[in-house]
């Protein structure tokens, strides 16, 4: 079984957009705010896409 690529979405997006991301293991920042540099770097570590 092939592992899905991993993506991090930095801001909330419409649910319909997730159809385009079905091939990814997606985590999303559920807060509608800009992440600090340190938060962002921690979240995207080892991700395939941001």
ABEGO torsion letter per residue (X at the ends): XBBBBBBBBABBBBAAAAAAAAABBBBBBABBBBBBAAAAAAAABGBABX
